[in-house]
Amino acid sequence: MSKKFFLGLMLVLGLSSGVLAAGGAAPLDRFPAERVTNLPALQNGARLFVNYCLNCHSANYMRFNRMLDIGLTEEQIKNNLIFSAKKVGDPMSITMNPVQAKDWFGAAPPDLTVVARSRAGNGGSGADYLYTYMRTFYRDDSTLTGWNNLVFPNAAMPHVLWELQGQQRAVFETEKDPHDPSKTHHVFKNFEPLTAGTLTPAQYNEAVADLVAFMQWMGEPTQHLRVRLGVFVLLFLAVFTLIAWRLNAAYWKDVK
């Protein structure tokens, strides 16, 4: 079993299981939403997704050939994004048996097609959640995987992108609860780098933004078409309302 496959095998377990710390999840960073309309960013995100996520998490509601919509050709998809005997028109599924996966890891890795939509909440969008989540892993020797996450404390997933980001540790300080001095909380202060990754921090943030952009696009590939059509529909209704108002006035002008 390859290193990437093993790491990928745990990718979404951290998205689906974990226990929040007493203070709750960390505030979410804002995902650069403009990347969802950036074709090179979506193409890079697709590359990262199939290399680091699709080994153990399916995207059964998406077909490989849907990536034609982000500017890729069938030849590019076949040669660069499909690593099995699948065809370009096949769903983005995996061969892992979900029953065995549940026995091995306690939970079958969930499908990722709409994960960016399902993670939306009061703290921000699902893209904000994923963007922050993939950037806040830190070393923690007290966990089984040796990793922990600021957004999803005690997540079961290791940091599958650690070679790109490098390793970091989280610095916490103990502070008294302002409402109950007898209680204390571990408050996050900052990250300290341990080892460098193959990407600089700025490059890694951009890579994660591309990955999240692809996952958000994958959840609704026609979202931007829907928005554009919505604008035209509203403009049509506004013009039609004006016409209907004037026609109504013309029909009833002689009625006292």
Secondary structure as GFF3:
##gff-version 3
##sequence-region A 1 256
A	DSSP	alpha_helix	3	9	.	.	.	ID=ss1
A	DSSP	alpha_helix	13	16	.	.	.	ID=ss2
A	DSSP	three_ten_helix	33	37	.	.	.	ID=ss3
A	DSSP	alpha_helix	39	52	.	.	.	ID=ss4
A	DSSP	beta_strand	59	63	.	.	.	ID=ss5
A	DSSP	three_ten_helix	64	70	.	.	.	ID=ss6
A	DSSP	alpha_helix	74	80	.	.	.	ID=ss7
A	DSSP	beta_strand	91	92	.	.	.	ID=ss8
A	DSSP	alpha_helix	98	105	.	.	.	ID=ss9
A	DSSP	alpha_helix	115	118	.	.	.	ID=ss10
A	DSSP	alpha_helix	126	133	.	.	.	ID=ss11
A	DSSP	beta_strand	137	139	.	.	.	ID=ss12
A	DSSP	beta_strand	147	149	.	.	.	ID=ss13
A	DSSP	alpha_helix	162	165	.	.	.	ID=ss14
A	DSSP	beta_strand	166	177	.	.	.	ID=ss15
A	DSSP	beta_strand	180	196	.	.	.	ID=ss16
A	DSSP	alpha_helix	201	219	.	.	.	ID=ss17
A	DSSP	alpha_helix	223	251	.	.	.	ID=ss18
###
